[in-house]
Amino acid sequence: MRQLLQIPPLLLGGLLTSGAVAQDYFDVPTLYTRSPEVFRSMFERARCETVSGIIMGDSQETSPGGAGAIYVPRLQFEFWDRYANAPETPLAPMAASYGTAPVYADWLLRVANPVPGMSPSRLPPASLPPGLSAGSTSTLDGTNANGQWYPQVVLLQHDAWDVHPYTGLRGKPYFQLNDQIYLDIFAATNPSSGEVRVQASYAPTSTPLYSAPPLAEFVTSMGLESPVPAIKSQRIGPMPYSPTGYLQVSLSGTDPTKLTDVLGARFVNTRNPRGWVFTGLAAGGYTIEDSLNHHADSGPVLGALDPDVLLISFGANDCGRGVTAEQFEAWLVILINFVRQNTRPDLPVIILTDPYRRGLNDQQQAQYDRYPRAAYDVALGDPLVCSVNSRRLTESAGWTAGFWLPFLWDNVHYSTAGAFMKSRLEAKTLFDAFLPAPPCKIHTRDVPCGSADPCYRPKNEFRMPD
């Protein structure tokens, strides 16, 4: 565990006076951490390296196929905009299909699992984090262990073409296509298991094409047949390069008599690793307690993902179930400890509190108003936690109890305007605090990586026009 920096705390949006009792969200800073250098270092490092995060929350953080289908891609975009690059995709789940209404594509990903394709995984549900699905796969001749004919297809949508149309993000080249794109595969061991076969090809459109001729084939060597339970990963590639079309991979097993339990896959750009990416581990209707109780054995998967930062965004459902601010704070601490115990003890954490919601009684509303204070108290006690008072940020911008209609579809879920506002204000607050530099749009100078130049890009690298 690295030495914690002994530096003054960072308080934005108002200082608390000595001895003040702050319980209401407007008495809490919009951003607070005891260790700003820890977070500045992470934001600075993303100028040249990849910062990979996970987002844990409820329906507002579910994407694709959930109420977060606008908010999560917009948050991804806000971070892309600062670094002008997407270095990785989120993790694509297995035994899943999405990419058209009503389940739009994820940020930079579209997946397809035609029938008969992957079957349900042999892994117990409690061993998977929220929102992540695994699948069992075999060979593709129909006479195999699970009667499978079709592979799981994961398509790299470098231009986010099939994300929710209300995001306004379709059609721009966010992920750079080149000859140094790799694929990370995550799978589980089993006493009877094959490996993973990957065939790479290009589809002419954003729709997966099963008949596309394979341009390259890879077979993993993770040692998945083992009596010792474990989650393993392997990076394969590079993938074949084409300046046109959409890169796609087809995943299947290697043994007709055995299944292979695959958890997910993600594309990685090793030539241009700069920037941030988030994988959502959220479920609709969840509270923090649900996330812990229903996924108590998901630690090995979290460890395999090896995140650089954890984002937490709960609250709307917790208060609806009568969770007090004190209980909410305690659950936050338990969740942070659980993730750190399974990843690394010095994992930085950013807590994003929820904005105003409707439908609460007076007692619930009084507790909900104190949730930002609970997040702030966690940051007071933990030097590796940064609390962002999104409730205060959004209310200051006009999202109030008296003016909620433009920002909520119903009592809880963000409208398009609400998703835009929350993601924009959260990103701006974080970047103003930890990397106050303008977005990188066009830059032609060659500056050594790691210099003070916030818009450094290697020579001849892709440039996003204004």
Order of alpha helices (4+ residues) and beta strands (2+ residues): beta-beta-alpha-beta-alpha-beta-beta-beta-beta-beta-beta-beta-beta-beta-beta-beta-beta-alpha-alpha-beta-alpha-alpha-beta-alpha-alpha-beta-alpha-alpha
